[in-house]
Amino acid sequence: MIAGGAMLGPNQPIILHLLDIEPAAEILKGVKMELMDGAFPLLKDVIATTDLVEAFRDVDVAIMLGGFPRRKGDGKDLIFKNVGIYKAQASALEQYADSNCKVLVVANPANTNALILKEFAPSIPEENITSLTRLDHNRALNQIAENLNVHVGDVKNVIIWGNHSSNLYPDANHALVDIGAGHKPVRDLIADDQWLKTEFITNVEQRGQAIINARRLSSSFSTASAACDHMRDWILGTPK
């Protein structure tokens, strides 16, 4: 998605830095081969490495995917396991990344990991360190679109409050749907406050766990898409 321009647009050349742990070095090499074989016009080079210095040197955008994987159950036990990972990576960002690097933390618990990163990369502007709730936003859009039987691209202005966790709060109070001849509030179209106050919220809150229960793995494709959405809108701006 990044190499194809989904994140930074169709005119931005990219040098992609890939970091993984030493036991995954051969797999990482294979990923690089596939990226190069994809012959993406925007992809100028791929740096696949297990070395933090090489991975973070001069990067303008950092998407922090590394972390102890979430399994079935709560994410609270991930905090201590991720401190060491984020301390090391944040220190490398601090020393080697571009001083105005924009950072998106994806690995859960995302808000906590972002806080750890901020503590150990103090020279990176605080406003440049973000965590991923766009996935929850996109899940909320999908729930509304399915309820109204409309295209998800016609729904906008949903808000997510709180951490990316089971107690986040999806807010549809300002959400609108494009009906062709203008926009109408979601609340007027659904006309079911009980659904918006109960099932809608629960479905969004528990979607991640539902995917883990079904796949025995955390969300991947939808997370990648949300990360691209987050960075694209942050860097390039949103449509009017």
C-alpha positions in Angstrom: 0.0 0.0 0.0 2.8 2.4 0.9 4.9 1.5 -2.1 1.8 2.0 -4.3 1.1 5.5 -3.1 -1.8 4.8 -0.8 -0.2 6.7 2.1 1.8 9.6 0.6 0.1 10.0 -2.7 0.8 9.1 -6.3 3.7 11.5 -6.8 5.9 11.0 -3.7 8.9 8.7 -4.2 9.7 6.5 -1.2 12.6 4.8 0.4 11.1 2.1 2.6 13.0 1.1 5.8 12.0 -2.3 7.2 13.1 -3.3 10.7 12.7 -6.7 12.3 14.3 -8.9 15.0 17.4 -11.0 14.1 15.5 -14.4 14.1 13.3 -13.0 11.3 16.2 -11.7 9.1 15.7 -14.2 6.4 11.9 -13.6 6.2 12.7 -9.9 6.0 15.0 -10.5 3.1 12.1 -12.3 1.3 9.8 -9.4 2.0 12.3 -7.1 0.4 12.6 -9.4 -2.7 8.8 -9.3 -3.1 8.7 -5.5 -2.8 11.4 -5.1 -5.4 9.7 -7.6 -7.7 6.6 -5.5 -7.4 8.3 -2.9 -9.6 6.5 0.0 -7.9 7.4 3.2 -9.7 7.4 5.2 -6.5 9.7 2.8 -4.6 13.2 4.0 -4.9 14.9 1.6 -2.4 14.1 -0.9 0.4 16.4 -1.0 3.4 15.7 -4.3 5.2 17.6 -4.5 8.4 17.8 -5.7 12.0 20.0 -2.8 13.0 18.2 0.1 14.8 20.6 2.8 13.5 20.2 1.7 9.9 16.5 1.4 10.3 15.9 4.9 11.7 18.6 7.0 10.0 17.1 10.1 8.4 13.5 8.8 8.3 10.8 11.4 7.9 7.9 9.1 8.8 8.0 6.2 11.3 5.2 3.7 11.6 5.9 1.7 14.8 4.5 -1.8 14.3 6.9 -3.7 16.5 5.6 -4.9 19.8 4.7 -8.0 21.7 1.6 -9.4 19.8 -1.8 -9.2 21.5 -3.4 -12.6 22.1 -6.9 -13.5 23.3 -7.7 -11.5 26.4 -6.9 -8.0 27.7 -4.0 -5.9 26.5 -2.9 -4.8 29.9 -0.2 -7.5 30.2 1.5 -6.1 27.1 2.6 -2.9 28.8 5.7 -4.4 30.6 6.6 -6.5 27.6 6.7 -3.5 25.3 8.6 -1.1 27.5 12.0 -2.5 26.5 11.1 -2.6 22.8 9.9 1.0 22.8 12.7 2.4 24.9 15.3 1.0 22.4 13.4 2.1 19.3 12.6 5.5 20.7 16.3 6.1 21.6 17.2 5.3 18.0 14.5 7.6 16.7 15.9 10.4 19.0 19.4 10.0 17.7 19.0 9.2 14.0 15.6 10.1 12.6 14.8 13.5 11.0 14.1 16.0 13.8 10.6 16.7 12.5 9.8 13.0 12.0 6.1 12.1 12.1 5.5 9.0 14.2 2.5 6.7 14.3 2.4 4.0 17.0 0.3 1.0 16.0 1.4 -1.8 18.3 -0.9 -2.3 21.3 -1.3 -0.8 23.8 -0.9 2.0 21.4 -1.4 5.0 23.6 0.9 3.6 26.3 3.6 2.7 23.8 3.3 6.3 22.3 3.9 7.7 25.8 6.9 5.5 26.3 8.3 6.6 23.0 7.7 10.3 23.9 9.7 9.9 27.1 12.7 8.4 25.3 12.6 10.6 22.2 12.2 14.0 23.9 13.6 16.0 20.9 10.8 14.9 18.6 7.9 17.4 18.9 5.2 16.0 21.1 2.6 16.8 18.5 4.5 14.5 16.0 3.9 11.4 18.1 0.5 9.8 17.5 -1.2 6.5 18.1 -3.7 4.6 15.9 -7.4 5.0 16.6 -8.2 5.4 12.9 -9.0 1.6 12.9 -11.7 2.2 15.4 -13.0 5.1 13.4 -13.1 3.0 10.2 -14.9 0.2 12.1 -17.5 2.7 13.3 -18.0 4.0 9.7 -18.6 0.4 8.6 -21.1 -0.3 11.4 -23.1 2.7 10.3 -22.9 2.0 6.6 -24.1 -1.6 7.2 -27.0 -0.4 9.3 -28.1 2.1 6.7 -27.1 -0.1 3.7 -25.0 2.7 2.2 -21.5 2.8 0.9 -18.9 3.4 3.7 -17.4 6.2 1.7 -20.6 8.2 2.1 -20.4 8.3 5.9 -18.2 10.9 7.6 -17.6 12.9 10.9 -17.6 9.9 13.3 -15.4 10.6 16.4 -13.6 8.1 18.5 -12.9 9.1 22.2 -10.4 7.4 24.4 -7.7 4.8 24.0 -7.6 2.0 21.4 -9.1 -0.5 23.8 -12.3 -2.2 24.9 -13.5 1.0 26.6 -13.2 3.4 23.7 -16.3 5.5 22.8 -17.5 5.8 19.2 -19.5 9.0 18.8 -22.0 9.4 16.0 -23.6 12.6 17.2 -22.0 14.7 14.4 -21.8 11.9 11.8 -23.3 12.6 8.4 -24.3 10.5 5.4 -24.1 11.8 1.8 -27.5 11.1 0.3 -26.7 12.6 -3.1 -28.6 15.8 -2.6 -26.6 16.9 0.4 -25.8 15.3 3.8 -28.1 14.1 6.5 -27.3 13.4 10.2 -26.8 9.7 10.9 -29.1 10.0 14.0 -32.0 11.2 11.7 -31.5 8.4 9.2 -31.1 5.6 11.7 -33.8 6.9 14.0 -32.9 4.3 16.6 -31.1 5.8 19.6 -31.1 2.5 21.4 -28.9 0.9 18.6 -26.6 3.9 18.7 -26.3 3.8 22.5 -25.8 0.0 22.8 -25.1 -2.3 19.8 -23.2 0.3 17.8 -20.8 1.1 20.6 -20.4 -2.5 21.7 -19.7 -3.7 18.1 -16.9 -1.1 17.7 -15.4 -1.7 21.1 -15.3 -5.4 20.8 -14.5 -5.8 17.1 -10.8 -6.3 17.7 -11.5 -9.2 20.1 -14.1 -10.7 17.7 -11.4 -10.8 14.9 -8.9 -12.4 17.3 -11.6 -15.0 18.2 -12.3 -15.7 14.6 -8.7 -15.7 13.1 -6.6 -16.5 16.2 -4.6 -13.5 15.1 -4.9 -9.7 15.6 -6.3 -7.5 12.9 -3.8 -7.0 10.0 -5.3 -5.9 6.7 -7.7 -3.4 8.3 -4.9 -2.1 10.5 -2.6 -1.5 7.6 -5.3 0.3 5.7 -6.1 2.5 8.8 -2.4 3.3 9.3 -2.2 4.5 5.7 -5.4 6.5 6.1 -4.0 8.1 9.3 -0.7 9.2 7.8 -2.2 10.3 4.4 -4.7 12.6 6.0 -2.2 13.9 8.5 0.4 14.7 5.9 -1.7 15.5 2.8 -4.8 16.8 4.5 -8.4 15.6 4.3 -11.0 16.3 1.5 -13.3 19.2 2.1 
